[in-house]
Amino acid sequence: MCDYYFDGKGKAFRPMIVVLMARACNIHHNNSREVQASQRSVAIIAEMIHTASLVHDDVIDDANSRRGKMTVNQIWGERKAVLAGDFILSAASVALARIGNTTIISVLTQVIEDLVRGEFLQLGSKENENERFAHYLEKTFKKTASLIANSCKAVSILGCPDPKVHEIAYQYGRNVGIAFQLIDDVLDFTSCADRLGKPTAADLKLGLATGPVLFACRQFPEMNAMIMRRFSKPGDVERARKYVLQSDGVQQTTYLAQRYCHEATREISKLRPSPEREALIQLTEMVLLRDK
C-alpha cells in the first residue's frame, strides 16, 4: 500500500522546498553547498508525514481519487488505509529518532500535533463571520503550513546556529504554506478534475467553507445559512458554487495568497544571495501560477 502511494508521481513540493532551504541556510552560514545527511532526512520525513496525513484524510473524507488515481481506501478498504497511514507515520518517527537531535524531534513532532488539531478545526464551523475567517486561516496553518514551516526551521537549525536564520526559514515556510493552500482552495472552483487529479467542488461536498466561499459570503449573505448547515441540503453545493463564481471570492483569495507569497519573499531575501535562495523566491511565483 505504501509503495502504491510513493510512486514518484506526486509533486514532491515539500521535500524540494526543504532541500533548497537547507542549501540556502548552509551557504548563508559558511558557504557550504553540501546538504547534510540529517537535512536530507528531514526532507524525506516531511514527505512521509504529508503522505500519511493524505491517506488518513482520504478515509475521513471517503475520497475516491487522489493524484489522478484511486485512493488506498477505495482499493484496500478503510481499515487497512488507516493502518497504512499509521505505518508511514511510524516509519517517519523511526527516521526522526535516527537523526538523534532532540530539538529537531521537538520541532517535527509539533507538525503531527498540528495536523490532528487542524483536522478537528475542519470538523467544526463558526457562527460569527470574523471568527470564521480566523478559524479558516488557523486550520490552513495547522493542516498545511505547519509542516512546511517546521521542516524549513528544522533544516536551518541543522545548518546554522543563528536563531534569526531559524525564524527566517520558519516564516518563509509558513507564508508559502498558507499561500499554497489558498491557491488549492481556489483551484477547487476554477480547475477541471482532470488537471487537479481529484474531483472539483470537493470541499463544498465535504461541507467545507474555504476562502472563496467566505469572501463570496460577504456579497451573498444568504450563503451564511448554507455554511452553517455545511451545504447539506439538496442543491446547496451547486448554488454555493454559482455564488462563488459570480462573486470576487476567487480573486480575493488569490490576492490574499499573493500577500503571503510577498511576505515569504521578503523573509528569504534576508539570507545571503545564492542560486537556492533565488529558487525559493521563484517558487513563490510557481505557487501562485500552478493549475494543479
C-alpha positions as CSV (number, residue, x, y, z in Angstrom):
1,M,0.0,0.0,0.0
2,C,2.9,2.4,0.8
3,D,4.6,1.6,-2.5
4,Y,1.3,2.4,-4.2
5,Y,1.4,5.9,-2.7
6,F,5.2,6.6,-3.0
7,D,5.2,6.0,-6.8
8,G,7.2,9.2,-7.5
9,K,4.2,10.8,-9.3
10,G,3.5,13.4,-6.6
11,K,4.7,17.0,-6.9
12,A,7.4,16.4,-4.2
13,F,6.8,20.1,-3.4
14,R,7.6,19.8,0.3
15,P,10.9,17.9,0.1
16,M,12.0,20.2,-2.7
17,I,11.4,23.3,-0.5
18,V,13.2,21.7,2.4
19,V,16.3,20.7,0.4
20,L,16.5,24.2,-1.2
21,M,16.1,25.8,2.3
22,A,18.9,23.5,3.7
23,R,21.3,24.7,0.9
24,A,20.3,28.3,1.3
25,C,21.0,28.2,5.0
26,N,24.2,26.3,4.7
27,I,25.5,28.8,2.1
28,H,24.4,31.7,4.3
29,H,26.2,30.2,7.3
30,N,29.6,29.0,5.9
31,N,29.3,29.0,2.1
32,S,28.8,25.2,2.1
33,R,26.9,23.8,-0.9
34,E,26.6,20.3,0.7
35,V,23.3,19.1,2.1
36,Q,23.9,17.2,5.3
37,A,22.5,13.6,5.6
38,S,20.4,14.8,8.5
39,Q,18.9,17.6,6.5
40,R,18.1,15.2,3.6
41,S,16.4,13.0,6.2
42,V,14.2,15.9,7.3
43,A,13.0,16.3,3.6
44,I,12.1,12.6,3.5
45,I,10.3,12.7,6.8
46,A,8.3,15.8,5.7
47,E,7.0,13.9,2.7
48,M,6.2,10.9,4.8
49,I,4.2,12.9,7.3
50,H,2.4,14.6,4.5
51,T,1.6,11.3,2.7
52,A,0.4,9.7,6.0
53,S,-1.9,12.7,6.5
54,L,-3.3,12.3,3.0
55,V,-4.0,8.6,3.5
56,H,-5.9,9.4,6.7
57,D,-7.7,12.4,5.2
58,D,-9.0,10.3,2.3
59,V,-10.5,7.9,4.9
60,I,-12.1,10.8,6.8
61,D,-13.4,12.3,3.6
62,D,-14.4,9.0,2.0
63,A,-12.4,10.2,-1.1
64,N,-12.2,8.0,-4.2
65,S,-9.4,9.7,-6.1
66,R,-6.0,11.4,-5.3
67,R,-3.2,12.4,-7.6
68,G,-5.2,11.1,-10.6
69,K,-5.7,7.6,-9.3
70,M,-7.9,5.6,-6.9
71,T,-7.3,6.2,-3.2
72,V,-5.9,3.5,-0.8
73,N,-9.2,3.3,1.0
74,Q,-11.1,2.6,-2.3
75,I,-8.8,-0.3,-3.2
76,W,-7.9,-1.9,0.2
77,G,-10.7,-0.6,2.4
78,E,-10.8,1.9,5.3
79,R,-9.3,-0.3,8.0
80,K,-6.2,-1.1,6.0
81,A,-5.9,2.5,4.8
82,V,-5.9,3.8,8.5
83,L,-3.2,1.2,9.3
84,A,-1.1,2.2,6.2
85,G,-1.2,5.8,7.3
86,D,-0.1,4.8,10.8
87,F,2.7,2.6,9.3
88,I,4.0,5.6,7.3
89,L,3.9,7.8,10.4
90,S,5.8,5.1,12.4
91,A,8.5,4.9,9.7
92,A,8.8,8.7,9.8
93,S,9.2,8.6,13.6
94,V,12.0,6.0,13.4
95,A,13.8,8.1,10.8
96,L,13.3,11.2,13.0
97,A,14.7,9.4,16.0
98,R,17.8,8.3,13.9
99,I,18.7,12.0,13.4
100,G,19.4,11.9,17.1
101,N,18.7,15.6,17.8
102,T,16.1,16.4,20.5
103,T,15.4,19.9,19.1
104,I,14.7,18.5,15.7
105,I,12.4,15.8,17.2
106,S,10.6,18.5,19.1
107,V,10.1,20.8,16.0
108,L,8.8,18.0,13.8
109,T,6.5,16.3,16.3
110,Q,4.8,19.6,16.6
111,V,3.7,19.1,13.0
112,I,1.9,15.9,13.8
113,E,0.0,17.6,16.7
114,D,-0.9,20.5,14.4
115,L,-2.2,18.1,11.7
116,V,-4.5,16.4,14.1
117,R,-5.7,19.7,15.6
118,G,-6.2,21.2,12.1
119,E,-8.4,18.2,11.2
120,F,-10.5,18.8,14.3
121,L,-10.8,22.5,13.4
122,Q,-12.0,21.5,10.0
123,L,-14.8,19.4,11.5
124,G,-16.2,22.5,13.3
125,S,-17.6,25.8,12.0
126,K,-18.0,29.2,13.5
127,E,-21.2,31.3,13.6
128,N,-19.5,34.7,13.7
129,E,-18.2,35.8,10.3
130,N,-14.9,37.3,11.5
131,E,-14.2,34.3,13.8
132,R,-14.9,32.1,10.8
133,F,-12.1,33.6,8.7
134,A,-9.6,33.4,11.6
135,H,-10.8,29.8,12.1
136,Y,-10.1,29.0,8.4
137,L,-6.6,30.6,8.5
138,E,-5.7,28.7,11.7
139,K,-6.9,25.5,10.1
140,T,-4.9,26.2,7.0
141,F,-1.8,26.8,9.0
142,K,-2.2,23.7,11.1
143,K,-3.2,21.3,8.2
144,T,-0.8,22.6,5.5
145,A,1.7,25.4,6.5
146,S,3.0,23.9,9.8
147,L,4.6,21.0,8.1
148,I,6.5,23.3,5.6
149,A,7.3,25.9,8.2
150,N,8.7,23.5,10.8
151,S,10.6,21.4,8.2
152,C,12.3,24.5,6.9
153,K,13.1,25.5,10.5
154,A,14.5,22.0,11.3
155,V,17.0,22.1,8.4
156,S,18.0,25.7,9.3
157,I,18.8,24.5,12.9
158,L,20.9,21.7,11.5
159,G,22.8,24.0,9.1
160,C,23.2,27.2,11.0
161,P,23.4,28.2,14.7
162,D,21.8,31.7,14.3
163,P,18.2,31.9,15.7
164,K,17.5,34.7,13.3
165,V,18.0,32.3,10.4
166,H,15.7,29.8,12.0
167,E,13.0,32.4,12.2
168,I,13.5,33.4,8.5
169,A,13.2,29.7,7.5
170,Y,10.1,29.2,9.6
171,Q,8.4,32.4,8.4
172,Y,9.2,31.6,4.7
173,G,7.7,28.1,5.1
174,R,4.7,29.4,7.0
175,N,3.8,32.0,4.4
176,V,4.4,29.8,1.4
177,G,2.4,27.0,3.0
178,I,-0.6,29.2,3.6
179,A,-0.4,30.6,0.1
180,F,-0.2,27.1,-1.3
181,Q,-3.4,26.0,0.4
182,L,-5.2,29.2,-0.5
183,I,-4.4,28.5,-4.2
184,D,-5.5,24.9,-3.7
185,D,-8.9,26.2,-2.4
186,V,-9.1,28.5,-5.5
187,L,-8.4,25.5,-7.8
188,D,-11.3,23.6,-6.3
189,F,-13.5,26.2,-8.1
190,T,-11.5,27.0,-11.2
191,S,-9.7,23.9,-12.3
192,C,-11.1,20.9,-14.1
193,A,-11.0,17.5,-12.3
194,D,-8.6,16.0,-14.9
195,R,-5.9,18.7,-14.3
196,L,-6.3,18.5,-10.5
197,G,-6.2,14.8,-10.2
198,K,-9.1,14.9,-7.7
199,P,-12.8,15.9,-8.1
200,T,-13.6,19.6,-8.1
201,A,-16.1,21.3,-5.7
202,A,-14.8,18.5,-3.4
203,D,-14.6,21.0,-0.4
204,L,-18.2,22.1,-0.8
205,K,-19.3,18.4,-1.0
206,L,-17.5,17.8,2.3
207,G,-19.3,20.8,3.8
208,L,-16.2,23.0,4.0
209,A,-16.3,26.8,3.7
210,T,-12.9,27.7,2.2
211,G,-11.5,31.2,1.3
212,P,-13.5,31.7,-1.9
213,V,-16.7,30.8,-0.1
214,L,-16.0,33.1,2.9
215,F,-15.3,36.0,0.6
216,A,-18.3,35.3,-1.5
217,C,-20.5,35.2,1.6
218,R,-19.8,39.0,2.1
219,Q,-21.5,39.7,-1.2
220,F,-24.2,37.0,-0.9
221,P,-25.2,36.8,2.8
222,E,-27.7,34.1,2.0
223,M,-24.7,31.7,1.9
224,N,-24.5,32.0,5.7
225,A,-27.2,29.5,6.3
226,M,-25.7,27.1,3.8
227,I,-22.3,27.4,5.5
228,M,-23.8,26.7,8.9
229,R,-25.6,23.6,7.6
230,R,-22.4,22.6,5.8
231,F,-24.1,22.6,2.3
232,S,-26.1,19.6,3.3
233,K,-29.4,20.4,1.6
234,P,-30.0,19.2,-2.0
235,G,-28.8,21.9,-4.4
236,D,-26.7,23.7,-1.8
237,V,-23.4,22.7,-3.4
238,E,-24.4,23.9,-6.9
239,R,-25.9,27.1,-5.6
240,A,-22.8,27.9,-3.4
241,R,-20.5,27.2,-6.4
242,K,-22.6,29.6,-8.6
243,Y,-22.4,32.3,-5.9
244,V,-18.7,31.9,-5.6
245,L,-18.1,32.2,-9.3
246,Q,-20.4,35.3,-9.5
247,S,-18.6,37.0,-6.6
248,D,-15.0,38.2,-6.4
249,G,-14.2,35.3,-3.9
250,V,-11.7,33.6,-6.2
251,Q,-9.9,36.9,-6.9
252,Q,-9.9,37.9,-3.3
253,T,-8.4,34.6,-2.2
254,T,-5.8,34.8,-4.9
255,Y,-4.9,38.3,-3.8
256,L,-4.5,37.1,-0.2
257,A,-2.2,34.3,-1.4
258,Q,-0.1,36.9,-3.3
259,R,0.3,38.8,0.0
260,Y,1.5,35.7,1.8
261,C,4.0,35.0,-1.1
262,H,5.2,38.5,-1.0
263,E,5.9,38.1,2.8
264,A,7.7,34.8,2.1
265,T,9.9,36.6,-0.5
266,R,10.6,39.4,2.0
267,E,11.8,36.9,4.6
268,I,14.0,34.7,2.4
269,S,15.6,37.8,0.9
270,K,17.3,38.4,4.3
271,L,19.7,35.4,3.6
272,R,22.9,35.7,1.6
273,P,22.3,35.6,-2.2
274,S,22.6,32.1,-3.7
275,P,21.0,30.1,-6.5
276,E,18.9,28.2,-3.9
277,R,17.7,31.5,-2.4
278,E,16.6,32.6,-5.9
279,A,14.9,29.3,-6.5
280,L,12.9,29.7,-3.2
281,I,11.9,33.2,-4.4
282,Q,10.8,31.8,-7.8
283,L,8.9,29.0,-6.0
284,T,6.6,31.6,-4.5
285,E,5.7,32.6,-8.1
286,M,5.1,29.0,-9.0
287,V,2.8,28.6,-6.1
288,L,0.6,31.4,-7.4
289,L,0.6,30.2,-11.0
290,R,0.1,26.5,-10.6
291,D,-3.0,24.9,-12.1
292,K,-2.9,21.5,-10.3
